[in-house]
Amino acid sequence: MAFLSVVTAHYWWTIDWWQPLTIWGTRVGIEDFILGFFAGGLMTALYEVIFKKRLYKRKGNFHENRGLVLILLLVLLMSWLFWGIGLTSFVSSSISMLIVSILMIIKRKDLFFDALGSGVLVTIASLPSYYLAMFVNSEWIDATYPMLSGIRITGIPVEELIFWFIAGFLFGPFYEYWQGKRLRKISNSSSNFVH
């Protein structure tokens, strides 16, 4: 996810979504790698930790390449909507992640509430970083997000909140989908889960 964050920042987000300051004054930087590393870990682990659940292998025949198919679809759809049709990076990524999320949930209906919980938790977890940045520099939002709609909720661009919800919805349960695993409530007496 860390490497993916650098690539997407370079080819999508910094074109028309956000223009963050970097240590070296470049369009993308080590900050994008760090953001991707922490966001990826957060999205995949937050729901499991908060609700005290662990993964276990589901019975049945699962194909591990199905996760790759969804990632490929996500990239192709986002690229087509952004470069082919000319939608903004926010709109193209939101539509693409929603479509891929729907396909994932159609295939694994049991992941819906996990995805919903993950989306909410990731959005909530993103809030302190915005508030800290705004506390340090009250002009940070205007300088970093000059091309968005201007709609803000408690000072945060609505596009950011929507993005984190959809990203958490998709990527929170994505590993479960990819590996054919499922979350199960942890009981004090059981410790024989497959990870």
PyMOL commands that set and color helices and strands:
alter all, ss='L'
color gray80, all
select helices_A, chain A and resi 2-16+30-50+65-85+89-107+109-136+140-144+158-171+174-179
alter helices_A, ss='H'
color red, helices_A
select strands_A, chain A and resi 53-57+152-153+156-157+181-185
alter strands_A, ss='S'
color yellow, strands_A
deselect
rebuild
show_as cartoon
